[in-house]
Amino acid sequence: MTDYRSVFDEFREFTLSNVPDGAEALALARITGSGEGLRAVFVARDGQRLAQAERALGFAAPGLATLEFPAWDCLPYDRVSPTPAVVARRMTTLSRLVRPTEGPGFVLLTTANALVQRVVPHAVVGAQIWGAAQGNRVDMAALTGWLEDNGFSRVSTVRDTGEYAVRGGIVDLFAPGTDLPVRLDFFGDTLDSIRSFDPETQRSVGQLRRLDLVPMSEVVLTPATIKRFRQNYLSLFGGATRDDPLYESISEGRRYAGVEHWLPLFHDGLETLFHYCGDAPLVLDPLADESIDERLKTVRDHFEARAEALKIGNTGGAPYKPVEPTSLYLAPGEIAAALASRDVVRLTPFSVPDAGRKIVDFGGKQGRSFAAERAGGDVNVFDALVTHFREVRERGKRVLLACWTEGSRDRLAQVLADHGVQKAERVETLEAALALPTHILGLVVLGLETGFETDRIVIVGEQDVLGDAWCAVRGARRPRTR
């Protein structure tokens, strides 16, 4: 298969045409090349496409690790904060970008909404990471203070991400980026052991030698950040009034709902995701440029609505004093400059004429849909599917049926066997699928909205055969994300 990374030797930017929906991960795998560290940044147009790309990369390039950097799951200038789970994923990813570890290369998966928002400076993120190994001397009071400052919530029993509990010489905590909570057992000032445990049974299930923690919030309340917030707030908005709970809460060291929307006031200056990505090439999902433009328009609209409400005194509650959009979000000119300074690939499902830009043809096309057979009712859809398999094999291509879940794969395997398909094999990766003899049908778990065809394979999606309504009723489809 073609390694598109070599195209960058001649062109700083090019368009990869004829990349049908669902095939973006195959194209991305060819763009990343080989090596360690961050090898590419994929910008999905929304959260659903990001989740699809992550699943598909596990199939197309299982040796290529992924990091996910989602956007806040709240509106610009909202009165609520992003959910802890989203913030945890964001901070975990930023910390790993600041301190990359040795090992195979990885791809950063993000969205248009996340790309246009400014982030905490990487020097600050690096300084906020707390780490200790078994046998180290650790001040337990300093650790609990760090947990409080960095957004962890104290509870009696730890069950969810971002919680911690203290019982004598034991600290339980559930850190972002981990699958299980951990129990830190102290003997005096010595960290005697680090054990993971089951949050349901509270029983230990494993031993760890080291623990690295990242903040649970993008707003860290320390004396220095509180002082900076107060100075910037007063400089920007003038004197605080008695009906200003935001200023009062932060001044007292208490968190305030939606405080992240004033993130610029806690720092001398924010950075962008581009600062964390070095010179890694940027791969733009189809319609990603349009999504960026739409997001910036939405930001401006919400800011103007807040500013107008503040002006006329109709804020619907406590006064809401919004920061300028350019302090929390990138301006269009900044995005254009950032894209111009790095290697960029734009994916499109269409054939594109070469109008002064470098165009590379991926050679894919949309797959066969069986909507006509479902609507007509005079042809059994599975008979039509088997006929399609036979026609594809005669063209020398391998055929895969992409199912949404393990359960749906098992059901469809049985249905196809009843319709005469006796040679079908479950495969988990693209490499294994391409190794199949052409007369064997490959069955994969790969959530696709639609199937597609390339020069070597034809993938038929479960949804192509059974329709969206059937998949939803049977529970085959995975939940959509923002």
Buried (B, 14 or more C-beta within 10 A) or exposed (E): EBEBBEBBEEBBBBBBBBBBBBBBBBBBBBBBBEEEBBBBBBBBBBBBBBBBBBBBBBBBBBEBBBBBBBBBBBEBBBBEBBEBBBBBBBBBBBBBBBBBEEEEBBBBBBBBBBBBBBBBBBEBBEEBBBEBEBEEEBEBEEBBEBBBBBBBBEBEEBEEBBBBBBEEEBBBBBBBBBEBBBBBBBEEEEBBBBBBBEBEEEEBEEEBEEBBBBBBBBBBBBEEBBEBBBEBBEEBBEEBEEEBBBBBBBBEEEBBEBBBBBBBBBBEEBBBBBBBBEEBBBBBBBBBBEBBBBBBEBBEEBBEBBBEBBEEEEBEEEBBBBBEBEBBBBEEEBBEEBBEEBBBBBBBBEEBEEEEEBBBEBBBBBBBBBEEBBEEEEEEBBEBBBEBBEEBBEEEBBBBBBBBBEEBBEBBBEBBEEEEBEEBEBBBBBEBBBEBEEEBBBBBBBBBBBBBBBEBBBBBBBBBBBBEEBBEEBEBBBEEBB
